[in-house]
Amino acid sequence: MNGRPPDPAGRHHHGWKTGLVVKGFPYPGLTDFLAALERAGELHRVEVPVDPTLEMSEIVTRTVRQRGPALLFEHPTRGEMPV
């Protein structure tokens, strides 16, 4: 067993520690997924600093309501990694 509880939807998790592609996810990693979104015009990179606690949720809520693209916040004001 891999240490994870079974998925109620029946998805396979056999590679979660080894880096293998999980069945049902067509991209080898997040970078590839983001690149595919970008090629399809379905990714918007937010390049300005955004506070993840106070601003990010409002921006995401408005974008989702308008059926907008996926968002990548490149410069959160707190933390070290893009969100």
N, CA, C and O atoms as a GROMACS GRO file, in nm:
protein
  332
    1MET      N    1   0.085  -0.119   0.000
    1MET     CA    2   0.000   0.000   0.000
    1MET      C    3   0.089   0.124   0.000
    1MET      O    4   0.200   0.118   0.051
    2ASN      N    5   0.043   0.233  -0.055
    2ASN     CA    6   0.126   0.352  -0.070
    2ASN      C    7   0.113   0.451   0.044
    2ASN      O    8   0.173   0.558   0.037
    3GLY      N    9   0.039   0.422   0.148
    3GLY     CA   10   0.029   0.512   0.261
    3GLY      C   11  -0.082   0.614   0.250
    3GLY      O   12  -0.106   0.690   0.345
    4ARG      N   13  -0.151   0.619   0.139
    4ARG     CA   14  -0.262   0.712   0.121
    4ARG      C   15  -0.393   0.635   0.131
    4ARG      O   16  -0.399   0.518   0.094
    5PRO      N   17  -0.497   0.700   0.181
    5PRO     CA   18  -0.626   0.633   0.183
    5PRO      C   19  -0.678   0.613   0.042
    5PRO      O   20  -0.645   0.692  -0.047
    6PRO      N   21  -0.759   0.508   0.019
    6PRO     CA   22  -0.812   0.489  -0.115
    6PRO      C   23  -0.899   0.606  -0.157
    6PRO      O   24  -0.968   0.667  -0.075
    7ASP      N   25  -0.894   0.636  -0.284
    7ASP     CA   26  -0.972   0.747  -0.338
    7ASP      C   27  -1.115   0.701  -0.362
    7ASP      O   28  -1.136   0.599  -0.428
    8PRO      N   29  -1.215   0.774  -0.309
    8PRO     CA   30  -1.354   0.731  -0.328
    8PRO      C   31  -1.399   0.733  -0.473
    8PRO      O   32  -1.494   0.663  -0.508
    9ALA      N   33  -1.332   0.811  -0.558
    9ALA     CA   34  -1.370   0.816  -0.699
    9ALA      C   35  -1.301   0.706  -0.780
    9ALA      O   36  -1.326   0.693  -0.900
   10GLY      N   37  -1.215   0.627  -0.716
   10GLY     CA   38  -1.150   0.518  -0.784
   10GLY      C   39  -1.026   0.556  -0.862
   10GLY      O   40  -0.976   0.475  -0.941
   11ARG      N   41  -0.974   0.677  -0.843
   11ARG     CA   42  -0.853   0.717  -0.915
   11ARG      C   43  -0.733   0.646  -0.855
   11ARG      O   44  -0.732   0.611  -0.737
   12HIS      N   45  -0.633   0.626  -0.936
   12HIS     CA   46  -0.512   0.558  -0.892
   12HIS      C   47  -0.410   0.660  -0.841
   12HIS      O   48  -0.396   0.768  -0.897
   13HIS      N   49  -0.340   0.625  -0.736
   13HIS     CA   50  -0.237   0.712  -0.679
   13HIS      C   51  -0.102   0.640  -0.671
   13HIS      O   52  -0.019   0.674  -0.586
   14HIS      N   53  -0.079   0.544  -0.756
   14HIS     CA   54   0.037   0.459  -0.742
   14HIS      C   55   0.171   0.529  -0.756
   14HIS      O   56   0.272   0.469  -0.720
   15GLY      N   57   0.180   0.648  -0.803
   15GLY     CA   58   0.310   0.710  -0.822
   15GLY      C   59   0.332   0.837  -0.742
   15GLY      O   60   0.422   0.914  -0.776
   16TRP      N   61   0.256   0.861  -0.641
   16TRP     CA   62   0.262   0.991  -0.575
   16TRP      C   63   0.394   1.018  -0.507
   16TRP      O   64   0.431   1.134  -0.491
   17LYS      N   65   0.469   0.916  -0.464
   17LYS     CA   66   0.600   0.940  -0.401
   17LYS      C   67   0.714   0.924  -0.501
   17LYS      O   68   0.823   0.977  -0.478
   18THR      N   69   0.692   0.854  -0.609
   18THR     CA   70   0.800   0.824  -0.702
   18THR      C   71   0.809   0.918  -0.819
   18THR      O   72   0.904   0.910  -0.897
   19GLY      N   73   0.712   1.007  -0.835
   19GLY     CA   74   0.714   1.099  -0.947
   19GLY      C   75   0.653   1.044  -1.074
   19GLY      O   76   0.659   1.109  -1.178
   20LEU      N   77   0.593   0.926  -1.068
   20LEU     CA   78   0.526   0.870  -1.184
   20LEU      C   79   0.398   0.947  -1.210
   20LEU      O   80   0.340   1.005  -1.119
   21VAL      N   81   0.355   0.948  -1.335
   21VAL     CA   82   0.232   1.017  -1.371
   21VAL      C   83   0.114   0.940  -1.312
   21VAL      O   84   0.104   0.819  -1.330
   22VAL      N   85   0.027   1.010  -1.244
   22VAL     CA   86  -0.092   0.949  -1.187
   22VAL      C   87  -0.191   0.925  -1.300
   22VAL      O   88  -0.214   1.013  -1.383
   23LYS      N   89  -0.250   0.806  -1.302
   23LYS     CA   90  -0.346   0.772  -1.407
   23LYS      C   91  -0.458   0.876  -1.412
   23LYS      O   92  -0.516   0.911  -1.309
   24GLY      N   93  -0.487   0.924  -1.531
   24GLY     CA   94  -0.593   1.021  -1.548
   24GLY      C   95  -0.543   1.164  -1.560
   24GLY      O   96  -0.622   1.254  -1.591
   25PHE      N   97  -0.415   1.189  -1.535
   25PHE     CA   98  -0.360   1.324  -1.549
   25PHE      C   99  -0.266   1.323  -1.668
   25PHE      O  100  -0.162   1.257  -1.663
   26PRO      N  101  -0.300   1.395  -1.775
   26PRO     CA  102  -0.225   1.381  -1.900
   26PRO      C  103  -0.095   1.459  -1.908
   26PRO      O  104  -0.035   1.466  -2.016
   27TYR      N  105  -0.048   1.518  -1.801
   27TYR     CA  106   0.075   1.597  -1.804
   27TYR      C  107   0.173   1.541  -1.703
   27TYR      O  108   0.133   1.499  -1.594
   28PRO      N  109   0.302   1.538  -1.736
   28PRO     CA  110   0.400   1.485  -1.644
   28PRO      C  111   0.422   1.571  -1.520
   28PRO      O  112   0.473   1.522  -1.419
   29GLY      N  113   0.385   1.697  -1.526
   29GLY     CA  114   0.405   1.784  -1.410
   29GLY      C  115   0.333   1.917  -1.425
   29GLY      O  116   0.271   1.945  -1.528
   30LEU      N  117   0.342   1.997  -1.322
   30LEU     CA  118   0.273   2.126  -1.319
   30LEU      C  119   0.323   2.220  -1.428
   30LEU      O  120   0.244   2.292  -1.489
   31THR      N  121   0.453   2.221  -1.454
   31THR     CA  122   0.509   2.308  -1.556
   31THR      C  123   0.449   2.278  -1.693
   31THR      O  124   0.417   2.370  -1.769
   32ASP      N  125   0.434   2.149  -1.725
   32ASP     CA  126   0.377   2.109  -1.853
   32ASP      C  127   0.229   2.149  -1.861
   32ASP      O  128   0.181   2.192  -1.966
   33PHE      N  129   0.158   2.134  -1.750
   33PHE     CA  130   0.017   2.172  -1.746
   33PHE      C  131   0.000   2.322  -1.766
   33PHE      O  132  -0.087   2.365  -1.842
   34LEU      N  133   0.083   2.401  -1.699
   34LEU     CA  134   0.077   2.547  -1.716
   34LEU      C  135   0.111   2.588  -1.859
   34LEU      O  136   0.049   2.679  -1.914
   35ALA      N  137   0.208   2.521  -1.919
   35ALA     CA  138   0.245   2.551  -2.058
   35ALA      C  139   0.129   2.521  -2.152
   35ALA      O  140   0.104   2.597  -2.246
   36ALA      N  141   0.058   2.411  -2.128
   36ALA     CA  142  -0.058   2.377  -2.212
   36ALA      C  143  -0.169   2.480  -2.195
   36ALA      O  144  -0.231   2.520  -2.294
   37LEU      N  145  -0.195   2.523  -2.073
   37LEU     CA  146  -0.295   2.627  -2.049
   37LEU      C  147  -0.256   2.756  -2.122
   37LEU      O  148  -0.341   2.822  -2.183
   38GLU      N  149  -0.129   2.789  -2.116
   38GLU     CA  150  -0.082   2.912  -2.180
   38GLU      C  151  -0.096   2.904  -2.333
   38GLU      O  152  -0.140   3.000  -2.397
   39ARG      N  153  -0.060   2.790  -2.390
   39ARG     CA  154  -0.074   2.772  -2.535
   39ARG      C  155  -0.220   2.784  -2.579
   39ARG      O  156  -0.249   2.834  -2.688
   40ALA      N  157  -0.310   2.739  -2.493
   40ALA     CA  158  -0.454   2.743  -2.525
   40ALA      C  159  -0.517   2.878  -2.494
   40ALA      O  160  -0.636   2.899  -2.519
   41GLY      N  161  -0.438   2.970  -2.439
   41GLY     CA  162  -0.493   3.100  -2.403
   41GLY      C  163  -0.579   3.096  -2.278
   41GLY      O  164  -0.663   3.184  -2.256
   42GLU      N  165  -0.559   2.994  -2.195
   42GLU     CA  166  -0.640   2.973  -2.075
   42GLU      C  167  -0.564   3.001  -1.946
   42GLU      O  168  -0.605   2.956  -1.839
   43LEU      N  169  -0.453   3.074  -1.955
   43LEU     CA  170  -0.376   3.108  -1.835
   43LEU      C  171  -0.346   3.257  -1.836
   43LEU      O  172  -0.299   3.312  -1.936
   44HIS      N  173  -0.374   3.321  -1.725
   44HIS     CA  174  -0.338   3.462  -1.711
   44HIS      C  175  -0.234   3.473  -1.600
   44HIS      O  176  -0.260   3.432  -1.486
   45ARG      N  177  -0.120   3.527  -1.632
   45ARG     CA  178  -0.014   3.548  -1.532
   45ARG      C  179  -0.034   3.684  -1.467
   45ARG      O  180  -0.033   3.787  -1.535
   46VAL      N  181  -0.052   3.684  -1.337
   46VAL     CA  182  -0.067   3.808  -1.262
   46VAL      C  183   0.073   3.848  -1.218
   46VAL      O  184   0.130   3.786  -1.127
   47GLU      N  185   0.128   3.950  -1.280
   47GLU     CA  186   0.268   3.987  -1.259
   47GLU      C  187   0.288   4.090  -1.149
   47GLU      O  188   0.400   4.110  -1.103
   48VAL      N  189   0.180   4.156  -1.106
   48VAL     CA  190   0.192   4.257  -1.000
   48VAL      C  191   0.187   4.188  -0.864
   48VAL      O  192   0.127   4.081  -0.852
   49PRO      N  193   0.249   4.247  -0.761
   49PRO     CA  194   0.242   4.188  -0.627
   49PRO      C  195   0.098   4.183  -0.576
   49PRO      O  196   0.024   4.281  -0.587
   50VAL      N  197   0.058   4.069  -0.521
   50VAL     CA  198  -0.076   4.049  -0.468
   50VAL      C  199  -0.065   3.985  -0.330
   50VAL      O  200   0.011   3.890  -0.311
   51ASP      N  201  -0.141   4.037  -0.235
   51ASP     CA  202  -0.143   3.980  -0.100
   51ASP      C  203  -0.229   3.853  -0.103
   51ASP      O  204  -0.347   3.859  -0.136
   52PRO      N  205  -0.170   3.737  -0.068
   52PRO     CA  206  -0.246   3.612  -0.074
   52PRO      C  207  -0.359   3.604   0.028
   52PRO      O  208  -0.454   3.528   0.010
   53THR      N  209  -0.351   3.680   0.135
   53THR     CA  210  -0.455   3.675   0.237
   53THR      C  211  -0.568   3.771   0.207
   53THR      O  212  -0.685   3.736   0.223
   54LEU      N  213  -0.537   3.891   0.163
   54LEU     CA  214  -0.638   3.994   0.150
   54LEU      C  215  -0.691   4.015   0.008
   54LEU      O  216  -0.806   4.054  -0.010
   55GLU      N  217  -0.610   3.990  -0.094
   55GLU     CA  218  -0.649   4.023  -0.231
   55GLU      C  219  -0.674   3.903  -0.321
   55GLU      O  220  -0.764   3.906  -0.405
   56MET      N  221  -0.596   3.799  -0.304
   56MET     CA  222  -0.598   3.688  -0.398
   56MET      C  223  -0.736   3.623  -0.409
   56MET      O  224  -0.782   3.594  -0.519
   57SER      N  225  -0.801   3.600  -0.297
   57SER     CA  226  -0.931   3.533  -0.303
   57SER      C  227  -1.036   3.617  -0.376
   57SER      O  228  -1.120   3.562  -0.448
   58GLU      N  229  -1.032   3.746  -0.361
   58GLU     CA  230  -1.127   3.833  -0.432
   58GLU      C  231  -1.101   3.831  -0.582
   58GLU      O  232  -1.196   3.828  -0.661
   59ILE      N  233  -0.975   3.834  -0.621
   59ILE     CA  234  -0.941   3.829  -0.764
   59ILE      C  235  -0.987   3.696  -0.824
   59ILE      O  236  -1.044   3.694  -0.934
   60VAL      N  237  -0.961   3.587  -0.753
   60VAL     CA  238  -1.002   3.455  -0.802
   60VAL      C  239  -1.154   3.446  -0.811
   60VAL      O  240  -1.208   3.396  -0.910
   61THR      N  241  -1.224   3.493  -0.709
   61THR     CA  242  -1.370   3.488  -0.709
   61THR      C  243  -1.429   3.563  -0.828
   61THR      O  244  -1.517   3.511  -0.897
   62ARG      N  245  -1.379   3.682  -0.853
   62ARG     CA  246  -1.430   3.761  -0.968
   62ARG      C  247  -1.399   3.692  -1.100
   62ARG      O  248  -1.482   3.693  -1.192
   63THR      N  249  -1.281   3.634  -1.111
   63THR     CA  250  -1.241   3.567  -1.235
   63THR      C  251  -1.327   3.444  -1.260
   63THR      O  252  -1.372   3.421  -1.373
   64VAL      N  253  -1.351   3.366  -1.157
   64VAL     CA  254  -1.434   3.245  -1.171
   64VAL      C  255  -1.577   3.283  -1.208
   64VAL      O  256  -1.638   3.219  -1.294
   65ARG      N  257  -1.632   3.384  -1.145
   65ARG     CA  258  -1.769   3.429  -1.177
   65ARG      C  259  -1.783   3.471  -1.323
   65ARG      O  260  -1.889   3.454  -1.383
   66GLN      N  261  -1.676   3.525  -1.378
   66GLN     CA  262  -1.678   3.568  -1.519
   66GLN      C  263  -1.633   3.456  -1.613
   66GLN      O  264  -1.617   3.476  -1.734
   67ARG      N  265  -1.613   3.338  -1.556
   67ARG     CA  266  -1.564   3.222  -1.632
   67ARG      C  267  -1.432   3.254  -1.703
   67ARG      O  268  -1.411   3.219  -1.819
   68GLY      N  269  -1.346   3.321  -1.630
   68GLY     CA  270  -1.216   3.362  -1.683
   68GLY      C  271  -1.115   3.250  -1.683
   68GLY      O  272  -1.147   3.136  -1.647
   69PRO      N  273  -0.993   3.281  -1.722
   69PRO     CA  274  -0.887   3.180  -1.733
   69PRO      C  275  -0.830   3.141  -1.596
   69PRO      O  276  -0.862   3.202  -1.494
   70ALA      N  277  -0.747   3.040  -1.597
   70ALA     CA  278  -0.670   3.004  -1.478
   70ALA      C  279  -0.576   3.119  -1.446
   70ALA      O  280  -0.532   3.191  -1.536
   71LEU      N  281  -0.546   3.136  -1.319
   71LEU     CA  282  -0.459   3.245  -1.277
   71LEU      C  283  -0.331   3.190  -1.215
   71LEU      O  284  -0.333   3.091  -1.142
   72LEU      N  285  -0.220   3.256  -1.245
   72LEU     CA  286  -0.092   3.225  -1.180
   72LEU      C  287  -0.040   3.355  -1.122
   72LEU      O  288   0.001   3.445  -1.195
   73PHE      N  289  -0.041   3.363  -0.990
   73PHE     CA  290   0.009   3.482  -0.920
   73PHE      C  291   0.160   3.466  -0.905
   73PHE      O  292   0.206   3.384  -0.826
   74GLU      N  293   0.236   3.544  -0.981
   74GLU     CA  294   0.380   3.526  -0.986
   74GLU      C  295   0.454   3.594  -0.871
   74GLU      O  296   0.567   3.556  -0.840
   75HIS      N  297   0.392   3.694  -0.808
   75HIS     CA  298   0.461   3.768  -0.702
   75HIS      C  299   0.371   3.788  -0.580
   75HIS      O  300   0.332   3.901  -0.550
   76PRO      N  301   0.339   3.679  -0.508
   76PRO     CA  302   0.262   3.700  -0.385
   76PRO      C  303   0.346   3.781  -0.286
   76PRO      O  304   0.468   3.764  -0.280
   77THR      N  305   0.281   3.868  -0.210
   77THR     CA  306   0.356   3.953  -0.118
   77THR      C  307   0.404   3.877   0.004
   77THR      O  308   0.490   3.926   0.078
   78ARG      N  309   0.349   3.760   0.027
   78ARG     CA  310   0.395   3.674   0.138
   78ARG      C  311   0.430   3.538   0.080
   78ARG      O  312   0.356   3.486  -0.004
   79GLY      N  313   0.538   3.482   0.123
   79GLY     CA  314   0.580   3.353   0.073
   79GLY      C  315   0.685   3.368  -0.036
   79GLY      O  316   0.714   3.479  -0.083
   80GLU      N  317   0.740   3.257  -0.076
   80GLU     CA  318   0.852   3.256  -0.170
   80GLU      C  319   0.815   3.204  -0.309
   80GLU      O  320   0.889   3.226  -0.405
   81MET      N  321   0.700   3.135  -0.320
   81MET     CA  322   0.668   3.069  -0.447
   81MET      C  323   0.544   3.130  -0.512
   81MET      O  324   0.455   3.180  -0.443
   82PRO      N  325   0.539   3.124  -0.646
   82PRO     CA  326   0.416   3.165  -0.715
   82PRO      C  327   0.299   3.077  -0.672
   82PRO      O  328   0.317   2.962  -0.631
   83VAL      N  329   0.181   3.133  -0.683
   83VAL     CA  330   0.061   3.060  -0.641
   83VAL      C  331  -0.029   3.044  -0.762
   83VAL      O  332  -0.137   2.986  -0.750
   0.00000   0.00000   0.00000
